[in-house]
Amino acid sequence: MANLKDLSVFKTAFGEVPGDTAKLATSASNETLSASSLKYESKVPQLEYMCLMMENMVLTKKLKGIIYAGFQKHSRAKAIYDRYLAMAEYSEIYLFGEKDTTLPSHPNIHLIDLPKGSELMREWFLVIDAPSFKSMMVAYDLDGFGTHAVEEDRNFKGMKSSSPKTVKSVSEMLDSVI
């Protein structure tokens, strides 16, 4: 079993995407954000949109699979938790984060509390591993919480991939700690 404290989706997956790192502006196109493979530097709104597109695939296609989501802190999931409750009707969900709040329970949503100092506390990730759809994104928080007056201004470096090999590798790594 892997050590949850030392686990890093970013370190495992970032090098799997070839090419240069694109700096995504706030006006990044839908085409860019929906690319199947991308390395990027970004702020919160672009990450939210990438995740929304992936989550909508689960909801519209009623995908049965496993979803791993890292929110850094459980409280960061509150604003979109209704969407996760809806996805849990089809998929098994493992939500990673610092336990800083209580979220409503659901038999298909499993909260994974991160230990203090965990690598994953600086990472935002979404991994969808379903038979008919495989996609993931991960972003490393370059700034951390509390460094900007507006949290949406935080800077991230990350990658997005639909490679079955990369999704499988990350899924197996996360599965080893739950």
C-alpha positions in Angstrom: 0.0 0.0 0.0 1.3 3.4 -1.0 1.8 6.2 1.6 -1.0 8.7 1.2 1.2 11.5 2.6 3.8 11.2 -0.1 1.4 10.5 -3.0 1.4 13.0 -5.9 -0.9 12.8 -8.9 1.0 15.8 -10.4 4.4 14.2 -10.1 3.1 10.9 -11.5 1.2 12.3 -14.5 2.7 15.6 -15.6 5.6 14.1 -17.6 3.2 11.8 -19.4 1.9 14.6 -21.6 4.4 15.6 -24.3 5.0 19.2 -25.5 5.4 22.6 -24.0 3.4 24.1 -21.2 0.8 26.6 -22.5 -0.1 29.7 -20.5 -3.9 29.8 -20.5 -5.4 33.3 -20.4 -8.7 34.0 -18.8 -10.1 34.1 -22.4 -8.8 30.5 -23.3 -11.1 29.0 -25.9 -13.4 26.1 -25.3 -11.4 24.2 -27.9 -8.2 24.7 -26.0 -9.8 23.8 -22.6 -11.5 20.7 -24.1 -8.3 19.4 -25.8 -7.7 15.7 -25.0 -4.1 16.4 -24.1 -2.6 19.6 -22.7 0.1 21.0 -20.4 -0.9 24.3 -18.9 -0.4 27.2 -16.5 -3.7 28.6 -15.4 -5.9 30.2 -12.7 -8.9 28.8 -11.0 -11.7 29.7 -13.5 -10.0 27.6 -16.3 -9.6 24.6 -14.0 -13.2 24.9 -13.0 -14.3 24.8 -16.6 -12.1 21.8 -17.5 -13.6 19.9 -14.6 -17.2 21.0 -15.5 -16.8 19.6 -19.0 -15.5 16.2 -17.6 -18.2 16.0 -15.0 -20.9 16.8 -17.6 -19.7 13.7 -19.5 -20.4 11.6 -16.5 -23.9 13.1 -16.1 -25.0 13.2 -19.7 -23.7 9.8 -20.6 -24.6 8.3 -17.2 -21.1 6.8 -17.0 -20.6 3.9 -14.6 -17.0 4.0 -13.4 -14.7 5.3 -10.7 -14.1 9.0 -10.1 -11.2 10.3 -8.0 -11.4 14.0 -7.2 -8.9 16.1 -5.2 -10.2 19.4 -3.8 -7.2 20.2 -1.5 -9.8 20.8 1.2 -13.3 19.2 1.5 -14.8 22.7 1.9 -13.7 23.4 -1.7 -16.3 20.8 -2.9 -19.3 22.4 -1.2 -20.2 24.7 -4.1 -20.5 21.8 -6.5 -21.4 19.0 -4.2 -24.9 18.7 -5.8 -23.2 17.7 -9.0 -21.1 15.1 -7.2 -24.3 13.7 -5.6 -25.8 13.4 -9.1 -22.7 11.7 -10.5 -22.8 9.3 -7.5 -26.0 7.8 -8.9 -23.8 6.3 -11.7 -20.3 6.2 -10.4 -18.3 5.4 -7.3 -16.5 8.6 -6.1 -13.5 9.0 -3.9 -13.1 12.7 -2.8 -9.7 13.6 -1.4 -9.1 16.6 0.8 -8.2 18.1 4.1 -11.1 17.5 6.5 -12.1 21.0 7.2 -15.9 20.6 6.9 -18.6 18.0 6.9 -20.2 17.0 3.6 -23.5 15.1 3.2 -23.1 11.4 3.1 -23.9 9.2 0.1 -23.2 5.5 -0.2 -21.2 6.0 -3.4 -19.1 9.0 -2.2 -16.1 8.2 0.0 -14.3 11.0 1.7 -10.5 10.4 1.9 -9.0 12.7 4.6 -5.5 13.9 3.7 -2.9 13.8 6.5 -1.1 17.1 7.4 1.7 17.9 5.0 0.3 15.6 2.3 1.5 16.3 -1.3 -2.1 16.1 -2.4 -3.0 19.2 -0.3 -1.4 21.3 -3.1 -3.1 19.4 -5.9 -6.4 19.8 -7.7 -7.3 16.7 -9.7 -10.2 14.9 -11.4 -9.8 11.4 -12.7 -12.6 9.6 -14.5 -12.1 6.0 -15.2 -15.1 4.4 -16.9 -15.1 1.7 -19.5 -16.2 4.0 -22.3 -14.5 7.3 -21.1 -11.1 7.9 -19.6 -10.0 11.4 -18.8 -8.0 13.2 -16.1 -6.7 16.6 -15.1 -4.3 17.6 -12.4 -3.0 21.0 -11.4 -0.4 21.9 -8.8 -1.2 24.9 -6.7 1.9 27.2 -7.1 0.7 29.7 -4.6 -1.2 27.9 -1.8 -4.3 29.1 0.1 -4.4 32.6 1.7 -1.8 34.2 -0.7 -4.3 36.2 -2.8 -7.2 38.5 -1.8 -9.3 36.7 -4.4 -8.7 32.9 -4.2 -9.6 32.6 -8.0 -6.3 34.4 -8.7 -4.2 31.5 -7.5 -1.7 30.1 -10.1 -1.6 26.4 -11.1 0.6 24.3 -13.3 -0.9 21.1 -14.7 -1.9 18.7 -17.4 -5.0 17.1 -18.9 -5.0 13.7 -20.6 -7.4 11.2 -22.1 -4.7 8.6 -22.5 -6.0 5.2 -21.2 -2.5 4.3 -20.0 -2.1 7.5 -18.0 -5.6 7.3 -16.5 -5.0 3.7 -15.6 -1.6 4.5 -13.9 -3.1 7.3 -11.8 -6.2 5.3 -11.0 -4.2 2.4 -9.7 -2.0 4.7 -7.7 -5.0 6.4 -6.0 -6.7 3.0 -5.6 -3.7 1.8 -3.6 -4.4 4.2 -0.8 -8.2 3.8 -0.4 
